[in-house]
């Protein structure tokens, strides 16, 4: 298919109005042309397709900004239907228009080694990393929009928009409002850090319906170190539902305990977690599953004994503002790293499975920076840039495989993952986990672990 976006605008250097046209071949081209036209303050924009681009219905979200506020509509149809909707939006004289496609589940990647990953998990040789895309798959119905009263946690984009509205963050440009770290910093400057914490506690407290990812990881027979950058307690809820013992380690951000981690040990006589220096934390990772909440957590410790209202919690901790991330990264370069030494030693011998991460996430970028000593890099020739050592069996330390599951990865994502020696697979998360769960079940049945 092909088409054209035409517009007229006033050019101070030329008398009269200037007409400009850009050829388009897809929706991304159309969005780019619209952005250029609106940047030039065009008020006469026309979208034309040379022939009907109708293929099959697809799902779209159109967002626009005007002086009166921000509008949003969702529709399902062809590019023709989308064009009609955009033309209606243009009649409102917007200053900015954004078009995003809401992707349908991708078919299973035939090259994705479900069986190998499942076996490595059952052997305790994999460290799962859970990003913001994981809790989104727990929504019922799937794809439901979040509100402050929803029974599921928000995505990073939804949380950012909510905080932006509460703090009267500037409405434009959209990309600024979607930057959670920046919006959280703005919210903190307007209402204070304590207010931000109370809001986060209220929004993330009380969810207890884990996603399929959480449930399958809770089913794994071997003890796991599960790293999450999410604030919710869905992983803990899944483990608790399986009556599986687990420890929890949470990074602290409150001023009185910076440089410590909160450590809740299962079966401890004292139900309250302890504050521990990262290099003094001692856990036998071969015997117990550990949930490591690298960027903080809503306080759900109290629920292990009795329900605790979110406003009374003093144990919640969040890495969310730009200042939080800077502080976190700065501490990585100190003598005592923010990541417990017992975890770093463990990570250097395991494979990693990244679930629910995207290149643009602050959490994702900080995770990669944190793992710079545990993940090798490769040069342009594909050669691993790390001296190799051998264990007692003569196996090279870097004879490990790392995987990332990401829907529609961009070219930049693929390059970044590759530089970290991580194989990225284009797959829907739930689709991957469903097949992985079947492989895990077959392995447990073969070993008599069912």
C-alpha positions in Angstrom: 0.0 0.0 0.0 1.1 3.6 -0.5 -0.3 7.1 0.2 0.5 10.7 0.9 0.1 13.1 3.7 -0.3 16.7 2.5 -0.4 19.9 4.5 -0.2 23.6 4.2 1.6 26.0 6.6 2.8 29.6 6.7 6.5 30.1 6.0 7.8 33.5 7.1 10.5 33.4 4.4 7.9 33.0 1.6 4.8 34.9 0.7 1.6 33.0 1.0 1.1 29.4 2.2 3.5 26.6 1.5 2.2 23.1 0.5 4.2 20.1 1.5 3.6 16.4 0.8 5.2 13.2 2.1 4.8 9.8 0.7 3.8 7.1 3.2 3.9 3.3 3.0 2.6 2.4 6.4 1.1 3.7 9.7 4.6 4.6 11.1 5.2 6.8 8.0 1.8 8.4 8.5 2.5 9.2 12.2 5.9 10.6 11.3 4.4 12.9 8.6 1.7 14.1 11.0 4.3 14.9 13.6 6.2 17.0 11.0 3.0 18.8 9.9 2.0 19.6 13.4 5.5 20.8 14.3 5.1 23.4 11.4 1.7 24.4 12.9 -0.2 23.2 9.8 -3.9 23.5 10.0 -4.9 22.0 6.7 -3.8 18.3 6.8 -5.0 15.7 4.4 -4.3 11.9 4.4 -4.8 10.0 1.2 -4.2 6.4 0.3 -3.6 5.5 -3.4 -5.5 2.3 -2.9 -7.3 0.7 0.0 -4.9 -0.6 2.6 -7.5 -2.9 4.0 -5.9 -6.2 5.1 -7.4 -7.4 8.3 -8.6 -5.7 11.5 -5.9 -4.5 13.9 -6.1 -2.6 17.2 -5.0 1.0 17.5 -4.8 3.7 20.1 -4.8 7.3 19.0 -3.8 10.0 21.5 -3.8 13.7 21.0 -3.2 16.9 22.8 -4.9 20.3 22.6 -5.1 23.4 24.7 -8.1 21.9 26.5 -6.4 18.7 27.5 -5.4 15.2 26.3 -7.8 12.9 24.4 -7.5 9.2 23.6 -9.5 6.7 21.6 -9.1 3.0 20.9 -10.4 1.3 17.8 -10.2 -1.9 15.9 -10.1 -2.0 12.1 -8.0 -1.5 9.0 -5.7 1.4 8.2 -8.7 2.9 6.4 -10.6 3.0 9.7 -7.6 4.5 11.4 -7.3 7.2 8.8 -10.9 8.2 9.3 -10.3 8.4 13.1 -7.2 10.5 12.7 -8.9 12.9 10.3 -11.6 13.4 12.9 -8.9 14.2 15.5 -7.2 16.7 13.2 -10.4 18.7 13.1 -9.8 19.5 16.8 -6.6 21.4 15.9 -4.3 19.2 18.1 -0.7 20.2 18.8 0.4 16.6 18.9 -0.9 13.2 17.8 0.4 9.8 18.7 -0.6 6.5 17.1 0.3 3.1 18.6 -0.7 -0.4 17.6 -2.0 -2.6 20.3 -0.4 -5.9 19.4 -2.1 -9.2 19.3 -0.3 -12.3 20.6 2.6 -13.4 18.4 2.8 -17.0 17.2 5.3 -19.1 19.1 8.9 -18.7 17.8 9.9 -22.0 16.4 13.5 -21.4 17.5 12.6 -20.7 21.1 14.2 -23.5 23.2 11.4 -24.0 25.7 12.6 -27.5 26.7 16.1 -26.3 27.4 15.0 -23.3 29.4 12.5 -25.5 31.3 15.2 -28.1 32.1 17.6 -25.4 33.3 14.9 -23.9 35.5 14.2 -27.3 37.1 17.9 -27.8 37.7 18.1 -24.4 39.4 20.5 -23.1 36.8 18.4 -20.0 35.7 17.8 -16.7 37.3 14.5 -15.2 36.1 14.3 -11.4 35.9 10.8 -10.0 36.0 10.1 -6.6 34.5 7.1 -4.3 34.1 5.5 -6.5 31.4 4.9 -9.4 33.8 2.1 -8.1 36.0 0.3 -6.7 33.0 -0.4 -10.3 31.9 -2.3 -10.9 35.1 -5.2 -8.6 34.0 -8.7 -9.9 33.9 -9.9 -9.5 31.3 -6.6 -9.5 29.4 -6.0 -6.0 28.0 -8.3 -4.3 30.5 -7.5 -0.6 31.1 -6.2 0.3 34.6 -7.7 2.8 37.0 -6.9 3.7 40.6 -9.7 1.3 41.6 -8.5 -1.6 39.5 -7.8 -5.0 41.1 -4.5 -5.3 39.2 -1.3 -3.1 39.3 -0.6 -0.4 36.7 2.0 -0.6 34.0 4.8 2.0 34.1 3.1 4.1 31.4 -0.2 4.0 33.3 1.4 4.8 36.6 3.3 7.7 34.9 0.1 9.1 33.5 -1.7 8.8 36.8 1.1 10.6 38.7 1.3 13.3 35.9 -2.4 14.0 36.2 -2.3 14.2 40.0 0.7 16.6 40.0 -0.4 18.7 37.0 2.6 17.7 35.0 2.8 19.6 31.6 0.4 17.9 29.2 2.9 18.0 26.3 5.0 16.5 24.9 3.7 12.9 25.3 7.1 11.4 25.7 7.8 13.5 28.8 4.6 12.2 30.4 5.5 8.6 29.6 8.9 9.0 31.4 8.0 7.5 34.8 11.3 8.5 36.5 10.9 12.1 35.4 7.2 12.3 36.3 7.8 10.7 39.7 10.5 13.3 40.3 8.1 16.1 39.4 5.4 14.6 41.7 7.9 14.4 44.5 8.9 18.0 44.1 5.2 19.1 44.1 3.9 16.9 46.9 7.0 15.6 48.7 8.6 12.2 48.7 6.4 10.9 51.6 3.3 11.7 49.5 4.8 9.9 46.6 5.4 6.8 48.8 1.9 6.9 50.3 0.4 7.0 46.8 2.5 4.1 45.6 1.6 2.1 48.7 -2.0 2.7 48.0 -1.8 1.8 44.3 0.2 -1.4 44.8 -1.2 -2.7 48.0 -3.7 -5.6 48.1 -3.3 -7.4 44.8 -3.2 -11.1 45.2 -4.0 -12.6 41.7 -0.6 -13.6 40.3 0.1 -13.9 36.5 0.8 -17.2 34.8 4.5 -16.3 35.0 4.5 -16.1 38.8 2.5 -19.3 39.1 4.9 -21.3 36.8 8.0 -20.0 38.6 6.4 -21.0 41.9 5.9 -24.5 40.6 9.6 -25.0 39.8 11.0 -27.8 42.0 14.5 -26.3 42.5 15.2 -23.3 44.7 15.5 -20.1 42.6 16.8 -16.6 42.9 14.0 -14.5 41.4 14.9 -10.9 40.6 12.1 -8.4 40.1 12.1 -4.7 39.5 8.3 -4.5 40.1 6.9 -3.0 43.3 4.0 -5.5 43.7 4.0 -8.7 45.8 2.5 -11.0 43.1 5.6 -13.3 43.1 5.4 -13.7 46.9 1.6 -14.4 46.6 2.2 -17.2 44.1 4.9 -18.8 46.3 2.7 -18.5 49.3 -0.3 -20.1 47.4 2.0 -23.1 46.7 3.0 -23.3 50.4 6.6 -23.0 49.2 9.1 -21.5 51.7 10.9 -18.4 50.5 13.0 -15.5 51.7 12.5 -11.8 50.5 15.3 -9.3 50.1 14.3 -5.7 49.3 16.6 -2.7 48.4 16.0 0.2 50.9 15.6 3.8 49.8 14.5 5.6 53.0 17.1 8.0 54.2 17.7 6.3 57.6 18.5 2.9 56.0 20.1 3.7 52.6 22.9 1.2 51.9 21.0 -1.6 53.5 18.6 -4.3 52.3 15.5 -5.5 54.1 15.7 -9.2 54.8 12.8 -11.4 55.7 13.8 -14.9 56.4 11.1 -17.6 56.2 10.4 -19.4 59.5 12.2 -16.7 61.6 10.9 -16.3 65.1 10.8 -12.5 64.6 8.1 -11.7 61.9 9.7 -8.4 61.2 12.4 -8.1 58.5 15.9 -7.2 59.4 18.1 -4.4 58.0 21.3 -5.9 56.7 24.4 -4.5 54.9 24.6 -6.1 51.4 28.0 -7.6 52.0 26.8 -9.1 55.3 23.8 -10.9 53.9 24.1 -14.7 54.3 21.7 -17.0 52.5 22.2 -20.6 51.2 20.7 -20.1 47.7 20.9 -23.9 47.1 18.3 -24.6 49.7 15.7 -21.8 49.6 13.9 -19.7 46.9 14.7 -16.0 47.3 12.7 -13.1 45.8 15.1 -10.2 45.4 13.2 -6.9 44.9 16.0 -4.8 43.4 14.1 -1.6 43.1 12.0 -1.7 46.2 8.5 -3.1 47.1 5.2 -2.3 48.6 5.1 -3.5 52.2 3.3 -6.9 52.4 5.4 -8.3 55.2 2.7 -7.5 57.7 0.2 -9.6 55.8 2.2 -12.7 56.7 0.9 -12.3 60.2 -2.1 -10.0 59.9 -3.5 -7.6 57.4 -1.8 -4.2 57.6 -3.3 -1.1 56.1 -1.0 0.6 53.5 -1.0 4.0 55.2 0.5 2.4 58.4 3.5 0.8 56.6 7.0 2.1 57.2 8.8 -0.7 55.4 7.8 0.1 51.8 10.7 1.2 49.6 10.8 2.3 45.9 13.4 3.2 43.4 11.3 5.3 41.1 12.4 9.0 40.7 15.4 10.1 38.6 17.2 10.9 41.9 16.5 7.4 43.1 18.1 5.8 40.0 21.1 8.1 40.2 21.6 7.3 43.8 21.2 3.6 43.1 23.8 3.7 40.3 26.2 5.8 42.3 26.2 3.2 45.1 27.2 0.5 42.6 30.6 2.1 42.3 31.2 2.2 46.1 33.2 -0.4 48.0 30.0 -2.0 49.2 27.7 -2.6 46.2 24.0 -2.3 46.4 23.6 -5.9 45.2 24.4 -8.3 48.0 27.7 -10.1 47.4 26.1 -13.5 47.9 23.8 -12.7 44.9 26.6 -11.4 42.6 28.6 -14.6 43.2 25.6 -16.7 42.4 24.7 -14.7 39.3 28.1 -15.2 37.7 27.4 -19.0 37.4 23.8 -18.9 36.2 21.9 -18.3 33.0 19.5 -15.4 32.9 15.9 -15.3 31.7 14.6 -11.7 31.1 10.8 -11.5 31.1 8.7 -8.3 30.6 11.5 -5.8 29.9 11.8 -3.2 27.2 14.7 -1.1 26.1 13.2 2.2 27.1 12.5 1.1 30.7 14.7 2.8 33.3 14.5 -0.4 35.3 15.8 -2.3 32.4 18.8 0.0 31.9 19.7 0.0 35.5 19.4 -3.8 35.7 21.9 -4.2 32.8 24.3 -1.7 34.5 24.0 -3.7 37.7 24.9 -6.9 35.9 27.9 -5.6 34.0 30.1 -7.9 36.0 27.9 -10.9 35.6 27.0 -10.5 31.9 29.9 -10.6 29.4 29.9 -8.3 26.4 30.9 -9.2 22.9 32.7 -7.2 20.2 31.5 -6.6 16.7 33.0 -9.9 15.6 30.9 -11.7 18.1 33.8 -12.6 20.4 33.1 -12.6 24.1 35.2 -9.9 25.8 35.9 -11.6 29.1 38.7 -13.8 30.3 37.3 -17.3 30.8 37.8 -19.4 33.9 36.8 -23.0 34.7 35.0 -24.6 37.5 35.9 -27.9 39.2 34.4 -29.9 36.3 36.4 -28.0 33.7 33.4 -26.1 32.4 34.1 -22.6 31.2 32.4 -20.0 33.4 31.1 -18.2 30.3 29.6 -21.4 28.8 26.2 -20.0 29.7 23.2 -19.0 27.7 21.0 -16.0 28.4 17.5 -15.4 27.0 15.1 -12.5 26.7 11.4 -12.7 25.7 10.1 -9.5 24.1 7.2 -8.9 21.8 8.2 -7.0 18.6 11.7 -6.0 19.7 13.1 -3.0 17.9 16.5 -3.1 16.1 18.1 -1.2 19.0 16.8 -3.8 21.5 18.3 -6.6 19.5 21.7 -4.9 19.3 21.7 -4.1 23.0 20.7 -7.6 24.0 23.3 -9.1 21.7 26.1 -6.9 23.1 25.2 -8.5 26.5 25.4 -11.9 25.0 21.6 -12.4 25.4 19.5 -14.1 22.8 16.3 -12.3 22.3 13.1 -14.0 21.0 10.1 -12.3 19.5 7.3 -13.9 21.4 4.2 -13.0 23.4 5.0 -13.5 27.1 1.9 -15.5 28.0 2.3 -17.7 24.9 5.9 -18.4 25.9 5.0 -19.2 29.6 2.1 -21.5 28.6 4.4 -23.6 26.5 7.2 -23.4 29.1 4.8 -24.6 31.7 3.9 -27.7 29.6 7.6 -28.5 29.3 8.2 -28.0 33.0 5.2 -30.4 33.7 6.7 -33.0 31.4 10.1 -32.8 33.1 8.6 -33.1 36.6 6.5 -36.0 35.5 9.6 -37.8 34.0 11.5 -37.2 37.3 8.6 -38.2 39.5 8.3 -34.7 41.0 4.6 -34.2 40.3 
